[in-house]
Amino acid sequence: MSVDTPRRIVLLRHAKAEWSETSDHERPLAERGRKDAPVAGRWLAGSGVTPDLTLCSTSTRTRETWKLAVHELPQRPKTVYDERIYEASLGELIALLNETSDDVTDLMLVGHNPGVHALADALSGESDGDLLPRMNRSGFPTAAIAVVAFNGSWKSVEHGVGRLIAYWTPQG
């Protein structure tokens, strides 16, 4: 596969989680989160984006979000649960994307704010229509999805490399 191949990064923030007595890492989805995650999966299925690989945080809420969302997809991508996504900084998330094999065309990352929002914003040098200002006004709520397109190798992913081509939230 050419390093000039068009690629897409799909960023999914975990769905709404409960505030509980457990550690932050072990917080489960709230009832609203259990409703929103499959809706996010249906939006993704209808978007035409079919991830080749999903990188998912190891937290309970991200794993539950992905489990509910992936059931809505026409095919299940390979999924890798990576503890480095939990509490990752923007730089750490970009470094993680840079490790991706160029055999992957569409990559999904299921993670947390503020990292997921910062990553979508940083990678989006341009956007279709008003997507970028709308995403930044919303603050990237739970179960939100951003799709960033770029051409090149995963090793070339850096600030401003892409175009925000889709932004969706369960609240509309």
C-alpha positions in Angstrom: 0.0 0.0 0.0 1.4 3.4 -1.0 2.3 5.9 1.7 0.2 8.4 -0.3 -2.9 6.3 0.3 -5.9 8.2 1.6 -6.4 7.3 5.2 -9.0 8.1 7.9 -8.7 8.3 11.7 -12.0 7.8 13.6 -12.0 9.2 17.1 -14.7 7.9 19.5 -15.0 9.3 23.0 -16.4 6.7 25.4 -20.1 7.0 26.2 -21.4 8.5 29.4 -20.0 6.8 32.5 -21.3 6.5 36.1 -19.7 8.2 39.0 -19.0 5.4 41.4 -16.9 4.4 44.3 -14.6 2.4 42.1 -11.3 3.7 40.6 -11.6 6.0 37.6 -10.2 3.3 35.4 -13.0 0.9 36.4 -16.0 3.2 36.1 -18.8 1.5 34.1 -21.2 3.1 31.6 -24.2 4.9 32.9 -27.7 4.0 31.5 -27.4 6.9 29.0 -24.0 5.6 27.9 -25.4 2.1 27.3 -28.1 3.8 25.0 -25.7 6.2 23.2 -22.9 3.7 22.4 -25.0 1.6 20.0 -26.3 4.8 18.4 -22.7 5.8 17.8 -22.1 2.4 16.2 -25.1 2.8 13.9 -23.9 6.3 12.8 -20.5 4.8 12.1 -22.0 1.9 10.1 -24.0 4.4 8.0 -21.0 6.7 7.5 -19.2 4.3 5.2 -16.1 4.2 7.3 -15.0 0.7 8.0 -12.0 0.6 10.4 -9.3 -1.9 9.7 -8.1 -1.6 13.2 -9.4 -0.3 16.5 -7.2 0.9 19.3 -9.2 1.0 22.5 -8.3 2.2 26.0 -8.3 -0.5 28.7 -10.7 1.4 30.9 -14.1 -0.3 31.6 -16.1 2.6 30.1 -14.2 2.5 26.8 -14.3 -1.3 26.5 -18.0 -1.2 27.2 -18.6 1.6 24.7 -16.7 -0.3 22.0 -18.4 -3.6 22.7 -21.8 -1.9 22.2 -20.8 0.1 19.2 -19.0 -2.6 17.3 -22.1 -4.8 17.2 -23.7 -2.2 14.9 -20.9 -2.4 12.3 -21.1 -4.7 9.2 -17.7 -6.2 10.0 -15.7 -6.3 13.2 -12.3 -4.8 12.9 -9.3 -6.2 14.7 -9.2 -4.6 18.1 -6.2 -3.9 20.3 -6.7 -2.8 23.9 -3.9 -0.4 24.8 -3.3 0.9 28.3 -1.3 3.8 26.9 -4.6 5.5 25.7 -5.9 5.9 29.2 -4.9 9.4 30.4 -2.7 9.9 27.3 -1.5 13.4 26.3 -1.9 14.7 22.8 1.8 13.9 22.1 1.4 10.4 23.4 -1.7 9.8 21.2 0.1 11.1 18.1 3.1 8.8 18.9 0.6 5.9 19.2 -0.8 6.7 15.7 2.7 6.9 14.3 3.3 3.3 15.3 0.4 2.1 13.1 1.3 -0.2 10.1 0.7 1.4 6.7 -1.4 -1.7 5.9 -4.1 0.0 7.9 -6.2 2.4 5.9 -8.9 3.4 8.4 -8.0 3.4 12.1 -10.4 3.9 15.0 -9.3 5.1 18.4 -11.7 4.8 21.4 -10.5 7.0 24.2 -11.0 9.8 26.7 -11.2 13.6 26.9 -9.3 15.8 26.9 -7.0 13.7 24.7 -9.5 12.7 22.0 -10.8 16.2 21.5 -7.2 17.6 21.5 -6.2 15.0 18.9 -9.1 15.7 16.6 -8.5 19.5 16.9 -4.7 19.2 16.4 -4.8 16.9 13.4 -7.5 19.0 11.6 -5.7 21.6 9.7 -8.9 22.1 7.7 -12.5 21.0 7.9 -15.6 20.5 5.8 -18.0 23.4 6.3 -18.3 24.5 10.0 -17.3 21.1 11.5 -14.2 22.3 13.3 -15.8 25.3 15.0 -18.8 23.2 15.8 -16.7 20.4 17.3 -14.7 22.9 19.4 -17.9 24.7 20.6 -19.3 21.3 21.7 -16.3 20.3 23.8 -16.5 16.8 22.3 -19.2 15.2 24.5 -19.4 11.6 25.5 -20.0 9.2 22.5 -19.0 11.9 20.0 -17.2 10.8 16.9 -14.8 12.8 14.7 -13.4 11.5 11.4 -10.1 13.0 10.1 -8.8 12.2 6.6 -5.2 12.6 5.5 -2.9 11.3 2.8 0.4 9.7 3.7 2.0 7.3 6.1 0.9 6.9 9.7 4.5 7.9 10.6 3.7 11.3 9.0 0.7 12.0 11.3 1.3 15.4 13.0 -0.4 18.7 13.8 -2.5 20.0 10.9 -2.0 17.0 8.6 -5.7 16.2 8.1 -9.1 17.5 7.2 -12.1 17.0 9.6 -14.6 15.4 7.3 -17.3 14.3 9.8 -18.3 15.2 13.4 -21.2 13.6 15.1 -22.7 13.6 18.6 -25.6 11.6 20.0 -27.4 14.8 21.0 -27.5 16.0 17.4 
